[in-house]
Amino acid sequence: MKELKINHFAVLVAVVLQFVLGFSFVLLSIMTSGMFAKDPYGLAWITGGFTTVGLAVGGAVLGAWKKYKT
């Protein structure tokens, strides 16, 4: 079995980038729509935070992805 060589810097960059994008686009838009719908403030953090963390995990997977020669 081959040893996995993961570029940790690429994973970190992908996670941070997806977290920032998730926070700025997803979380803030959910908070804005929740404010006008008069939803509780904590609910917006839970809903938007769930999506933001999901994007960060996806960024970690894509950052660790390597194309191997067959």
N, C-alpha and C positions, 0 to 999 in steps of 0.2 A: 504494500500500500504506500502511496506517495505521501510525503510529508506536506502538510498544508502551510504555505507561506503566504500570510495575509499582510497586506500593506496597511499597517495600523493608521498611518497618517491619512490615507485615502478614506478609510472608514470614519475617522474623526471628522474630516472635512465634510463628508457626505451627511453625517448625522447633524452637525452644526448647521449646515446649509438647509437641510430639510426642516430642522426645528425652527430656524428663523423664518423660512417661507411659510411654514404651517402656522406659526404665531401671527405673522403679519397679515396673511390672507385669510386663513380659516378662523382662527380664534377671534380676531378682532371683528370679522364680519358676523360671526355668531353672537358675539357680545352686543354688537350694534342692533341686530335684529331682535335679540332678546330684550334689549332695553326698551324698544318701541312696543314689544309685545307684553311688557311688564312682567317678564319672567324673573325669578330670583337670580341674583348676581352669581351665586355659587353654582347654579345650574349651567350657566354659560361657561364657567371654568371647567366643569365636569365634561360637558359635551364637546367643547372646543379642545380641551386638553387631551381627551381620548383620541381625537383625530390627529392632533399635533404629535402625540407620542407614536401613533401608528405610522405617520409619515417619517418620523425619525428612525423607527425600526426598519422601514422600507429603505431609507437612505443607508442604513448600516449594511443591509443585505446587498444593495447595489454597489456600495463602496468596497465590499469584500469580494465582489464577483470578479473572477478571473477567467479569461478565455484560455483554455488549454488546447494544445495541439493534440490531435488524435492520431 
